[in-house]
Amino acid sequence: FWSLSFAVTAATWERLGGFHDAYEGYGAEDTDLAWTARAAGIPLVWTGGADAYHQWHPVSSPPWQHLDDILRNGAAFHRRWGVWPMGGWLEAFAAAGAIELRGATWVRRPSA
């Protein structure tokens, strides 16, 4: 679940409690909302034919411009749920030598 385009009723939003305030900037807030919904027994349902428009912007993969946000918000998610989200991006950052796993925490590697 990515929150680029989604809809819930006001009652469901209240039940979810909205987005958790542990997240700042980019990443993991939408995954957290989905996990909160799953824990509450709220199903995810796809609705065909619902148009959504997203403003174009340049992207990178992995998203280097969001590395610090991903580390911070990934750690917040890990504290709440016991696992790291965005595993593919974390692995790509690690393969590029930018981060490393220390114990159970992803951290920036010291600059050479």
Jmol script that loads the backbone (N, CA, C; Angstrom):
load data "model"
ATOM      1  N   PHE A   1       0.842  -1.190   0.000  1.00  0.00           N
ATOM      2  CA  PHE A   1       0.000   0.000   0.000  1.00  0.00           C
ATOM      3  C   PHE A   1       0.876   1.238   0.000  1.00  0.00           C
ATOM      4  N   TRP A   2       0.725   2.069  -1.007  1.00  0.00           N
ATOM      5  CA  TRP A   2       1.357   3.383  -1.032  1.00  0.00           C
ATOM      6  C   TRP A   2       0.231   4.401  -1.046  1.00  0.00           C
ATOM      7  N   SER A   3       0.367   5.417  -0.262  1.00  0.00           N
ATOM      8  CA  SER A   3      -0.731   6.362  -0.056  1.00  0.00           C
ATOM      9  C   SER A   3      -0.815   7.456  -1.112  1.00  0.00           C
ATOM     10  N   LEU A   4      -0.294   7.208  -2.310  1.00  0.00           N
ATOM     11  CA  LEU A   4      -0.420   8.195  -3.379  1.00  0.00           C
ATOM     12  C   LEU A   4      -1.876   8.463  -3.726  1.00  0.00           C
ATOM     13  N   SER A   5      -2.699   7.443  -3.642  1.00  0.00           N
ATOM     14  CA  SER A   5      -4.121   7.586  -3.928  1.00  0.00           C
ATOM     15  C   SER A   5      -4.870   6.492  -3.184  1.00  0.00           C
ATOM     16  N   PHE A   6      -5.671   6.893  -2.212  1.00  0.00           N
ATOM     17  CA  PHE A   6      -6.485   5.927  -1.493  1.00  0.00           C
ATOM     18  C   PHE A   6      -7.691   6.648  -0.904  1.00  0.00           C
ATOM     19  N   ALA A   7      -8.673   5.898  -0.486  1.00  0.00           N
ATOM     20  CA  ALA A   7      -9.865   6.489   0.120  1.00  0.00           C
ATOM     21  C   ALA A   7     -10.336   5.593   1.251  1.00  0.00           C
ATOM     22  N   VAL A   8     -10.798   6.218   2.303  1.00  0.00           N
ATOM     23  CA  VAL A   8     -11.446   5.525   3.417  1.00  0.00           C
ATOM     24  C   VAL A   8     -12.603   6.390   3.881  1.00  0.00           C
ATOM     25  N   THR A   9     -13.541   5.787   4.550  1.00  0.00           N
ATOM     26  CA  THR A   9     -14.624   6.573   5.131  1.00  0.00           C
ATOM     27  C   THR A   9     -14.088   7.333   6.347  1.00  0.00           C
ATOM     28  N   ALA A  10     -14.811   8.341   6.768  1.00  0.00           N
ATOM     29  CA  ALA A  10     -14.413   9.098   7.961  1.00  0.00           C
ATOM     30  C   ALA A  10     -14.363   8.175   9.176  1.00  0.00           C
ATOM     31  N   ALA A  11     -15.300   7.255   9.265  1.00  0.00           N
ATOM     32  CA  ALA A  11     -15.320   6.325  10.405  1.00  0.00           C
ATOM     33  C   ALA A  11     -14.082   5.426  10.395  1.00  0.00           C
ATOM     34  N   THR A  12     -13.690   4.952   9.214  1.00  0.00           N
ATOM     35  CA  THR A  12     -12.496   4.113   9.122  1.00  0.00           C
ATOM     36  C   THR A  12     -11.248   4.923   9.454  1.00  0.00           C
ATOM     37  N   TRP A  13     -11.181   6.166   8.979  1.00  0.00           N
ATOM     38  CA  TRP A  13     -10.036   7.035   9.290  1.00  0.00           C
ATOM     39  C   TRP A  13      -9.911   7.227  10.798  1.00  0.00           C
ATOM     40  N   GLU A  14     -11.033   7.448  11.469  1.00  0.00           N
ATOM     41  CA  GLU A  14     -11.026   7.583  12.933  1.00  0.00           C
ATOM     42  C   GLU A  14     -10.566   6.293  13.591  1.00  0.00           C
ATOM     43  N   ARG A  15     -11.034   5.180  13.089  1.00  0.00           N
ATOM     44  CA  ARG A  15     -10.631   3.873  13.634  1.00  0.00           C
ATOM     45  C   ARG A  15      -9.129   3.651  13.475  1.00  0.00           C
ATOM     46  N   LEU A  16      -8.583   4.073  12.325  1.00  0.00           N
ATOM     47  CA  LEU A  16      -7.145   3.937  12.076  1.00  0.00           C
ATOM     48  C   LEU A  16      -6.329   4.905  12.925  1.00  0.00           C
ATOM     49  N   GLY A  17      -6.899   6.034  13.256  1.00  0.00           N
ATOM     50  CA  GLY A  17      -6.154   7.054  13.993  1.00  0.00           C
ATOM     51  C   GLY A  17      -5.314   7.932  13.083  1.00  0.00           C
ATOM     52  N   GLY A  18      -5.521   7.832  11.771  1.00  0.00           N
ATOM     53  CA  GLY A  18      -4.752   8.626  10.825  1.00  0.00           C
ATOM     54  C   GLY A  18      -3.322   8.119  10.722  1.00  0.00           C
ATOM     55  N   PHE A  19      -2.482   8.936  10.095  1.00  0.00           N
ATOM     56  CA  PHE A  19      -1.070   8.588   9.986  1.00  0.00           C
ATOM     57  C   PHE A  19      -0.398   8.759  11.341  1.00  0.00           C
ATOM     58  N   HIS A  20       0.445   7.818  11.706  1.00  0.00           N
ATOM     59  CA  HIS A  20       1.167   7.881  12.982  1.00  0.00           C
ATOM     60  C   HIS A  20       2.153   9.042  12.945  1.00  0.00           C
ATOM     61  N   ASP A  21       2.287   9.737  14.063  1.00  0.00           N
ATOM     62  CA  ASP A  21       3.135  10.935  14.095  1.00  0.00           C
ATOM     63  C   ASP A  21       4.625  10.643  14.289  1.00  0.00           C
ATOM     64  N   ALA A  22       5.021   9.373  14.265  1.00  0.00           N
ATOM     65  CA  ALA A  22       6.443   9.035  14.413  1.00  0.00           C
ATOM     66  C   ALA A  22       7.230   9.290  13.131  1.00  0.00           C
ATOM     67  N   TYR A  23       6.524   9.557  12.034  1.00  0.00           N
ATOM     68  CA  TYR A  23       7.179   9.680  10.737  1.00  0.00           C
ATOM     69  C   TYR A  23       7.296  11.142  10.324  1.00  0.00           C
ATOM     70  N   GLU A  24       8.463  11.468   9.765  1.00  0.00           N
ATOM     71  CA  GLU A  24       8.736  12.818   9.304  1.00  0.00           C
ATOM     72  C   GLU A  24       9.403  12.738   7.939  1.00  0.00           C
ATOM     73  N   GLY A  25       8.924  13.509   7.001  1.00  0.00           N
ATOM     74  CA  GLY A  25       9.511  13.455   5.677  1.00  0.00           C
ATOM     75  C   GLY A  25       9.038  12.232   4.911  1.00  0.00           C
ATOM     76  N   TYR A  26       9.930  11.659   4.137  1.00  0.00           N
ATOM     77  CA  TYR A  26       9.581  10.631   3.162  1.00  0.00           C
ATOM     78  C   TYR A  26       9.713   9.217   3.723  1.00  0.00           C
ATOM     79  N   GLY A  27       8.703   8.390   3.464  1.00  0.00           N
ATOM     80  CA  GLY A  27       8.838   6.953   3.633  1.00  0.00           C
ATOM     81  C   GLY A  27       8.272   6.338   4.891  1.00  0.00           C
ATOM     82  N   ALA A  28       7.652   5.198   4.728  1.00  0.00           N
ATOM     83  CA  ALA A  28       7.181   4.273   5.767  1.00  0.00           C
ATOM     84  C   ALA A  28       5.845   4.644   6.391  1.00  0.00           C
ATOM     85  N   GLU A  29       5.411   5.911   6.265  1.00  0.00           N
ATOM     86  CA  GLU A  29       4.146   6.294   6.894  1.00  0.00           C
ATOM     87  C   GLU A  29       2.971   5.550   6.279  1.00  0.00           C
ATOM     88  N   ASP A  30       3.018   5.322   4.981  1.00  0.00           N
ATOM     89  CA  ASP A  30       1.920   4.626   4.336  1.00  0.00           C
ATOM     90  C   ASP A  30       1.952   3.123   4.642  1.00  0.00           C
ATOM     91  N   THR A  31       3.137   2.551   4.706  1.00  0.00           N
ATOM     92  CA  THR A  31       3.248   1.147   5.091  1.00  0.00           C
ATOM     93  C   THR A  31       2.757   0.957   6.522  1.00  0.00           C
ATOM     94  N   ASP A  32       3.081   1.886   7.394  1.00  0.00           N
ATOM     95  CA  ASP A  32       2.598   1.832   8.769  1.00  0.00           C
ATOM     96  C   ASP A  32       1.070   1.897   8.812  1.00  0.00           C
ATOM     97  N   LEU A  33       0.477   2.783   8.015  1.00  0.00           N
ATOM     98  CA  LEU A  33      -0.983   2.885   7.983  1.00  0.00           C
ATOM     99  C   LEU A  33      -1.597   1.566   7.522  1.00  0.00           C
ATOM    100  N   ALA A  34      -1.000   0.940   6.518  1.00  0.00           N
ATOM    101  CA  ALA A  34      -1.499  -0.347   6.034  1.00  0.00           C
ATOM    102  C   ALA A  34      -1.381  -1.435   7.106  1.00  0.00           C
ATOM    103  N   TRP A  35      -0.269  -1.456   7.823  1.00  0.00           N
ATOM    104  CA  TRP A  35      -0.100  -2.449   8.888  1.00  0.00           C
ATOM    105  C   TRP A  35      -1.073  -2.184  10.035  1.00  0.00           C
ATOM    106  N   THR A  36      -1.344  -0.916  10.310  1.00  0.00           N
ATOM    107  CA  THR A  36      -2.330  -0.571  11.336  1.00  0.00           C
ATOM    108  C   THR A  36      -3.707  -1.070  10.908  1.00  0.00           C
ATOM    109  N   ALA A  37      -4.036  -0.882   9.632  1.00  0.00           N
ATOM    110  CA  ALA A  37      -5.322  -1.366   9.117  1.00  0.00           C
ATOM    111  C   ALA A  37      -5.408  -2.884   9.226  1.00  0.00           C
ATOM    112  N   ARG A  38      -4.337  -3.560   8.847  1.00  0.00           N
ATOM    113  CA  ARG A  38      -4.333  -5.025   8.939  1.00  0.00           C
ATOM    114  C   ARG A  38      -4.527  -5.483  10.379  1.00  0.00           C
ATOM    115  N   ALA A  39      -3.818  -4.838  11.320  1.00  0.00           N
ATOM    116  CA  ALA A  39      -3.939  -5.214  12.735  1.00  0.00           C
ATOM    117  C   ALA A  39      -5.357  -4.982  13.257  1.00  0.00           C
ATOM    118  N   ALA A  40      -6.051  -3.999  12.677  1.00  0.00           N
ATOM    119  CA  ALA A  40      -7.419  -3.690  13.099  1.00  0.00           C
ATOM    120  C   ALA A  40      -8.467  -4.482  12.322  1.00  0.00           C
ATOM    121  N   GLY A  41      -8.011  -5.334  11.399  1.00  0.00           N
ATOM    122  CA  GLY A  41      -8.941  -6.131  10.614  1.00  0.00           C
ATOM    123  C   GLY A  41      -9.649  -5.338   9.522  1.00  0.00           C
ATOM    124  N   ILE A  42      -9.071  -4.220   9.102  1.00  0.00           N
ATOM    125  CA  ILE A  42      -9.656  -3.399   8.037  1.00  0.00           C
ATOM    126  C   ILE A  42      -9.076  -3.882   6.711  1.00  0.00           C
ATOM    127  N   PRO A  43      -9.905  -4.361   5.803  1.00  0.00           N
ATOM    128  CA  PRO A  43      -9.379  -4.908   4.551  1.00  0.00           C
ATOM    129  C   PRO A  43      -8.918  -3.823   3.583  1.00  0.00           C
ATOM    130  N   LEU A  44      -7.987  -4.192   2.724  1.00  0.00           N
ATOM    131  CA  LEU A  44      -7.553  -3.358   1.621  1.00  0.00           C
ATOM    132  C   LEU A  44      -8.293  -3.861   0.389  1.00  0.00           C
ATOM    133  N   VAL A  45      -9.016  -2.967  -0.267  1.00  0.00           N
ATOM    134  CA  VAL A  45      -9.842  -3.349  -1.407  1.00  0.00           C
ATOM    135  C   VAL A  45      -9.475  -2.475  -2.588  1.00  0.00           C
ATOM    136  N   TRP A  46      -9.197  -3.092  -3.739  1.00  0.00           N
ATOM    137  CA  TRP A  46      -8.890  -2.347  -4.954  1.00  0.00           C
ATOM    138  C   TRP A  46     -10.185  -1.951  -5.636  1.00  0.00           C
ATOM    139  N   THR A  47     -10.245  -0.712  -6.099  1.00  0.00           N
ATOM    140  CA  THR A  47     -11.415  -0.212  -6.817  1.00  0.00           C
ATOM    141  C   THR A  47     -10.994   0.127  -8.238  1.00  0.00           C
ATOM    142  N   GLY A  48     -11.463  -0.625  -9.189  1.00  0.00           N
ATOM    143  CA  GLY A  48     -11.128  -0.362 -10.582  1.00  0.00           C
ATOM    144  C   GLY A  48     -11.862   0.860 -11.111  1.00  0.00           C
ATOM    145  N   GLY A  49     -11.222   1.560 -12.018  1.00  0.00           N
ATOM    146  CA  GLY A  49     -11.873   2.685 -12.670  1.00  0.00           C
ATOM    147  C   GLY A  49     -11.794   3.996 -11.921  1.00  0.00           C
ATOM    148  N   ALA A  50     -11.122   4.023 -10.798  1.00  0.00           N
ATOM    149  CA  ALA A  50     -10.975   5.272 -10.047  1.00  0.00           C
ATOM    150  C   ALA A  50      -9.725   5.982 -10.570  1.00  0.00           C
ATOM    151  N   ASP A  51      -9.921   7.077 -11.286  1.00  0.00           N
ATOM    152  CA  ASP A  51      -8.778   7.802 -11.843  1.00  0.00           C
ATOM    153  C   ASP A  51      -8.019   8.533 -10.748  1.00  0.00           C
ATOM    154  N   ALA A  52      -6.707   8.561 -10.884  1.00  0.00           N
ATOM    155  CA  ALA A  52      -5.845   9.320  -9.972  1.00  0.00           C
ATOM    156  C   ALA A  52      -4.747   9.950 -10.805  1.00  0.00           C
ATOM    157  N   TYR A  53      -4.361  11.151 -10.454  1.00  0.00           N
ATOM    158  CA  TYR A  53      -3.327  11.865 -11.180  1.00  0.00           C
ATOM    159  C   TYR A  53      -2.217  12.235 -10.211  1.00  0.00           C
ATOM    160  N   HIS A  54      -0.995  12.063 -10.646  1.00  0.00           N
ATOM    161  CA  HIS A  54       0.155  12.344  -9.799  1.00  0.00           C
ATOM    162  C   HIS A  54       1.059  13.310 -10.548  1.00  0.00           C
ATOM    163  N   GLN A  55       1.471  14.374  -9.885  1.00  0.00           N
ATOM    164  CA  GLN A  55       2.332  15.355 -10.529  1.00  0.00           C
ATOM    165  C   GLN A  55       3.671  14.722 -10.852  1.00  0.00           C
ATOM    166  N   TRP A  56       4.117  14.871 -12.093  1.00  0.00           N
ATOM    167  CA  TRP A  56       5.397  14.325 -12.500  1.00  0.00           C
ATOM    168  C   TRP A  56       6.527  15.017 -11.743  1.00  0.00           C
ATOM    169  N   HIS A  57       7.519  14.239 -11.378  1.00  0.00           N
ATOM    170  CA  HIS A  57       8.744  14.775 -10.798  1.00  0.00           C
ATOM    171  C   HIS A  57       9.847  13.762 -11.053  1.00  0.00           C
ATOM    172  N   PRO A  58      11.094  14.229 -11.119  1.00  0.00           N
ATOM    173  CA  PRO A  58      12.186  13.273 -11.350  1.00  0.00           C
ATOM    174  C   PRO A  58      12.312  12.316 -10.165  1.00  0.00           C
ATOM    175  N   VAL A  59      12.691  11.103 -10.455  1.00  0.00           N
ATOM    176  CA  VAL A  59      12.869  10.097  -9.409  1.00  0.00           C
ATOM    177  C   VAL A  59      14.221   9.414  -9.594  1.00  0.00           C
ATOM    178  N   SER A  60      14.681   8.791  -8.542  1.00  0.00           N
ATOM    179  CA  SER A  60      15.876   7.964  -8.622  1.00  0.00           C
ATOM    180  C   SER A  60      15.588   6.672  -7.878  1.00  0.00           C
ATOM    181  N   SER A  61      16.262   5.622  -8.276  1.00  0.00           N
ATOM    182  CA  SER A  61      16.064   4.337  -7.632  1.00  0.00           C
ATOM    183  C   SER A  61      17.423   3.706  -7.371  1.00  0.00           C
ATOM    184  N   PRO A  62      17.769   3.575  -6.097  1.00  0.00           N
ATOM    185  CA  PRO A  62      16.974   3.953  -4.934  1.00  0.00           C
ATOM    186  C   PRO A  62      16.892   5.477  -4.810  1.00  0.00           C
ATOM    187  N   PRO A  63      15.966   5.947  -3.999  1.00  0.00           N
ATOM    188  CA  PRO A  63      15.762   7.391  -3.884  1.00  0.00           C
ATOM    189  C   PRO A  63      16.813   8.052  -2.983  1.00  0.00           C
ATOM    190  N   TRP A  64      17.947   8.367  -3.569  1.00  0.00           N
ATOM    191  CA  TRP A  64      19.082   8.916  -2.814  1.00  0.00           C
ATOM    192  C   TRP A  64      18.720  10.188  -2.068  1.00  0.00           C
ATOM    193  N   GLN A  65      17.867  11.006  -2.642  1.00  0.00           N
ATOM    194  CA  GLN A  65      17.508  12.265  -2.009  1.00  0.00           C
ATOM    195  C   GLN A  65      16.715  12.059  -0.712  1.00  0.00           C
ATOM    196  N   HIS A  66      16.253  10.842  -0.476  1.00  0.00           N
ATOM    197  CA  HIS A  66      15.461  10.542   0.725  1.00  0.00           C
ATOM    198  C   HIS A  66      16.175   9.584   1.685  1.00  0.00           C
ATOM    199  N   LEU A  67      17.471   9.362   1.481  1.00  0.00           N
ATOM    200  CA  LEU A  67      18.189   8.366   2.287  1.00  0.00           C
ATOM    201  C   LEU A  67      18.033   8.609   3.784  1.00  0.00           C
ATOM    202  N   ASP A  68      18.260   9.818   4.253  1.00  0.00           N
ATOM    203  CA  ASP A  68      18.171  10.069   5.698  1.00  0.00           C
ATOM    204  C   ASP A  68      16.754   9.873   6.219  1.00  0.00           C
ATOM    205  N   ASP A  69      15.746  10.309   5.445  1.00  0.00           N
ATOM    206  CA  ASP A  69      14.358  10.085   5.846  1.00  0.00           C
ATOM    207  C   ASP A  69      14.050   8.594   5.930  1.00  0.00           C
ATOM    208  N   ILE A  70      14.539   7.843   4.950  1.00  0.00           N
ATOM    209  CA  ILE A  70      14.277   6.403   4.923  1.00  0.00           C
ATOM    210  C   ILE A  70      14.909   5.717   6.128  1.00  0.00           C
ATOM    211  N   LEU A  71      16.119   6.105   6.486  1.00  0.00           N
ATOM    212  CA  LEU A  71      16.758   5.513   7.674  1.00  0.00           C
ATOM    213  C   LEU A  71      15.994   5.877   8.942  1.00  0.00           C
ATOM    214  N   ARG A  72      15.628   7.146   9.085  1.00  0.00           N
ATOM    215  CA  ARG A  72      14.908   7.590  10.286  1.00  0.00           C
ATOM    216  C   ARG A  72      13.519   6.952  10.379  1.00  0.00           C
ATOM    217  N   ASN A  73      12.755   7.029   9.276  1.00  0.00           N
ATOM    218  CA  ASN A  73      11.398   6.490   9.313  1.00  0.00           C
ATOM    219  C   ASN A  73      11.387   4.970   9.314  1.00  0.00           C
ATOM    220  N   GLY A  74      12.378   4.363   8.665  1.00  0.00           N
ATOM    221  CA  GLY A  74      12.489   2.911   8.732  1.00  0.00           C
ATOM    222  C   GLY A  74      12.742   2.442  10.159  1.00  0.00           C
ATOM    223  N   ALA A  75      13.574   3.188  10.885  1.00  0.00           N
ATOM    224  CA  ALA A  75      13.833   2.845  12.291  1.00  0.00           C
ATOM    225  C   ALA A  75      12.574   3.009  13.135  1.00  0.00           C
ATOM    226  N   ALA A  76      11.786   4.052  12.862  1.00  0.00           N
ATOM    227  CA  ALA A  76      10.523   4.247  13.595  1.00  0.00           C
ATOM    228  C   ALA A  76       9.577   3.076  13.320  1.00  0.00           C
ATOM    229  N   PHE A  77       9.494   2.652  12.057  1.00  0.00           N
ATOM    230  CA  PHE A  77       8.658   1.507  11.704  1.00  0.00           C
ATOM    231  C   PHE A  77       9.153   0.248  12.413  1.00  0.00           C
ATOM    232  N   HIS A  78      10.470   0.064  12.418  1.00  0.00           N
ATOM    233  CA  HIS A  78      11.060  -1.106  13.078  1.00  0.00           C
ATOM    234  C   HIS A  78      10.708  -1.126  14.563  1.00  0.00           C
ATOM    235  N   ARG A  79      10.749   0.026  15.208  1.00  0.00           N
ATOM    236  CA  ARG A  79      10.375   0.085  16.638  1.00  0.00           C
ATOM    237  C   ARG A  79       8.912  -0.299  16.844  1.00  0.00           C
ATOM    238  N   ARG A  80       8.056   0.095  15.937  1.00  0.00           N
ATOM    239  CA  ARG A  80       6.615  -0.198  16.080  1.00  0.00           C
ATOM    240  C   ARG A  80       6.253  -1.630  15.700  1.00  0.00           C
ATOM    241  N   TRP A  81       6.893  -2.160  14.643  1.00  0.00           N
ATOM    242  CA  TRP A  81       6.441  -3.421  14.078  1.00  0.00           C
ATOM    243  C   TRP A  81       7.473  -4.548  14.127  1.00  0.00           C
ATOM    244  N   GLY A  82       8.715  -4.235  14.464  1.00  0.00           N
ATOM    245  CA  GLY A  82       9.729  -5.279  14.613  1.00  0.00           C
ATOM    246  C   GLY A  82      10.417  -5.703  13.332  1.00  0.00           C
ATOM    247  N   VAL A  83      10.114  -5.067  12.214  1.00  0.00           N
ATOM    248  CA  VAL A  83      10.757  -5.360  10.932  1.00  0.00           C
ATOM    249  C   VAL A  83      11.068  -4.041  10.232  1.00  0.00           C
ATOM    250  N   TRP A  84      12.001  -4.095   9.302  1.00  0.00           N
ATOM    251  CA  TRP A  84      12.359  -2.911   8.513  1.00  0.00           C
ATOM    252  C   TRP A  84      11.536  -2.877   7.238  1.00  0.00           C
ATOM    253  N   PRO A  85      10.920  -1.749   6.906  1.00  0.00           N
ATOM    254  CA  PRO A  85      10.239  -1.609   5.621  1.00  0.00           C
ATOM    255  C   PRO A  85      11.244  -1.206   4.541  1.00  0.00           C
ATOM    256  N   MET A  86      10.804  -1.110   3.322  1.00  0.00           N
ATOM    257  CA  MET A  86      11.615  -0.612   2.209  1.00  0.00           C
ATOM    258  C   MET A  86      12.895  -1.424   2.017  1.00  0.00           C
ATOM    259  N   GLY A  87      12.789  -2.732   2.215  1.00  0.00           N
ATOM    260  CA  GLY A  87      13.957  -3.602   2.155  1.00  0.00           C
ATOM    261  C   GLY A  87      14.741  -3.512   0.861  1.00  0.00           C
ATOM    262  N   GLY A  88      14.053  -3.405  -0.264  1.00  0.00           N
ATOM    263  CA  GLY A  88      14.747  -3.314  -1.544  1.00  0.00           C
ATOM    264  C   GLY A  88      15.620  -2.071  -1.636  1.00  0.00           C
ATOM    265  N   TRP A  89      15.104  -0.957  -1.163  1.00  0.00           N
ATOM    266  CA  TRP A  89      15.889   0.276  -1.183  1.00  0.00           C
ATOM    267  C   TRP A  89      17.054   0.191  -0.211  1.00  0.00           C
ATOM    268  N   LEU A  90      16.810  -0.340   0.995  1.00  0.00           N
ATOM    269  CA  LEU A  90      17.894  -0.478   1.964  1.00  0.00           C
ATOM    270  C   LEU A  90      19.001  -1.370   1.413  1.00  0.00           C
ATOM    271  N   GLU A  91      18.632  -2.463   0.768  1.00  0.00           N
ATOM    272  CA  GLU A  91      19.627  -3.349   0.181  1.00  0.00           C
ATOM    273  C   GLU A  91      20.398  -2.651  -0.936  1.00  0.00           C
ATOM    274  N   ALA A  92      19.718  -1.823  -1.727  1.00  0.00           N
ATOM    275  CA  ALA A  92      20.396  -1.094  -2.802  1.00  0.00           C
ATOM    276  C   ALA A  92      21.364  -0.053  -2.235  1.00  0.00           C
ATOM    277  N   PHE A  93      20.966   0.649  -1.187  1.00  0.00           N
ATOM    278  CA  PHE A  93      21.871   1.610  -0.541  1.00  0.00           C
ATOM    279  C   PHE A  93      23.088   0.880   0.032  1.00  0.00           C
ATOM    280  N   ALA A  94      22.842  -0.289   0.626  1.00  0.00           N
ATOM    281  CA  ALA A  94      23.942  -1.062   1.201  1.00  0.00           C
ATOM    282  C   ALA A  94      24.878  -1.571   0.109  1.00  0.00           C
ATOM    283  N   ALA A  95      24.320  -2.047  -0.990  1.00  0.00           N
ATOM    284  CA  ALA A  95      25.144  -2.545  -2.091  1.00  0.00           C
ATOM    285  C   ALA A  95      26.017  -1.434  -2.673  1.00  0.00           C
ATOM    286  N   ALA A  96      25.539  -0.192  -2.597  1.00  0.00           N
ATOM    287  CA  ALA A  96      26.310   0.951  -3.086  1.00  0.00           C
ATOM    288  C   ALA A  96      27.319   1.445  -2.052  1.00  0.00           C
ATOM    289  N   GLY A  97      27.308   0.825  -0.852  1.00  0.00           N
ATOM    290  CA  GLY A  97      28.268   1.186   0.180  1.00  0.00           C
ATOM    291  C   GLY A  97      27.871   2.377   1.036  1.00  0.00           C
ATOM    292  N   ALA A  98      26.617   2.835   0.931  1.00  0.00           N
ATOM    293  CA  ALA A  98      26.184   4.023   1.671  1.00  0.00           C
ATOM    294  C   ALA A  98      25.735   3.719   3.097  1.00  0.00           C
ATOM    295  N   ILE A  99      25.210   2.520   3.329  1.00  0.00           N
ATOM    296  CA  ILE A  99      24.717   2.154   4.656  1.00  0.00           C
ATOM    297  C   ILE A  99      25.160   0.741   4.993  1.00  0.00           C
ATOM    298  N   GLU A 100      25.033   0.401   6.264  1.00  0.00           N
ATOM    299  CA  GLU A 100      25.329  -0.964   6.702  1.00  0.00           C
ATOM    300  C   GLU A 100      24.414  -1.310   7.863  1.00  0.00           C
ATOM    301  N   LEU A 101      24.215  -2.586   8.046  1.00  0.00           N
ATOM    302  CA  LEU A 101      23.392  -3.082   9.141  1.00  0.00           C
ATOM    303  C   LEU A 101      24.289  -3.322  10.336  1.00  0.00           C
ATOM    304  N   ARG A 102      24.015  -2.616  11.418  1.00  0.00           N
ATOM    305  CA  ARG A 102      24.744  -2.813  12.678  1.00  0.00           C
ATOM    306  C   ARG A 102      23.753  -3.357  13.692  1.00  0.00           C
ATOM    307  N   GLY A 103      23.926  -4.619  14.017  1.00  0.00           N
ATOM    308  CA  GLY A 103      22.934  -5.274  14.867  1.00  0.00           C
ATOM    309  C   GLY A 103      21.631  -5.344  14.097  1.00  0.00           C
ATOM    310  N   ALA A 104      20.606  -4.687  14.619  1.00  0.00           N
ATOM    311  CA  ALA A 104      19.298  -4.660  13.947  1.00  0.00           C
ATOM    312  C   ALA A 104      18.999  -3.297  13.357  1.00  0.00           C
ATOM    313  N   THR A 105      20.023  -2.437  13.233  1.00  0.00           N
ATOM    314  CA  THR A 105      19.795  -1.060  12.793  1.00  0.00           C
ATOM    315  C   THR A 105      20.616  -0.722  11.558  1.00  0.00           C
ATOM    316  N   TRP A 106      19.957  -0.150  10.559  1.00  0.00           N
ATOM    317  CA  TRP A 106      20.639   0.356   9.379  1.00  0.00           C
ATOM    318  C   TRP A 106      21.184   1.738   9.699  1.00  0.00           C
ATOM    319  N   VAL A 107      22.462   1.966   9.383  1.00  0.00           N
ATOM    320  CA  VAL A 107      23.113   3.263   9.633  1.00  0.00           C
ATOM    321  C   VAL A 107      23.951   3.645   8.427  1.00  0.00           C
ATOM    322  N   ARG A 108      24.206   4.959   8.297  1.00  0.00           N
ATOM    323  CA  ARG A 108      25.109   5.425   7.241  1.00  0.00           C
ATOM    324  C   ARG A 108      26.513   4.903   7.516  1.00  0.00           C
ATOM    325  N   ARG A 109      27.211   4.540   6.460  1.00  0.00           N
ATOM    326  CA  ARG A 109      28.616   4.149   6.604  1.00  0.00           C
ATOM    327  C   ARG A 109      29.462   5.406   6.657  1.00  0.00           C
ATOM    328  N   PRO A 110      30.543   5.369   7.424  1.00  0.00           N
ATOM    329  CA  PRO A 110      31.443   6.533   7.442  1.00  0.00           C
ATOM    330  C   PRO A 110      32.017   6.782   6.052  1.00  0.00           C
ATOM    331  N   SER A 111      32.184   8.034   5.717  1.00  0.00           N
ATOM    332  CA  SER A 111      32.775   8.384   4.415  1.00  0.00           C
ATOM    333  C   SER A 111      34.227   7.932   4.377  1.00  0.00           C
ATOM    334  N   ALA A 112      34.648   7.474   3.242  1.00  0.00           N
ATOM    335  CA  ALA A 112      36.048   7.025   3.094  1.00  0.00           C
ATOM    336  C   ALA A 112      36.969   8.204   2.919  1.00  0.00           C
TER     337      ALA A 112
END
end "model"
wireframe off; spacefill off
backbone 0.3
color backbone group
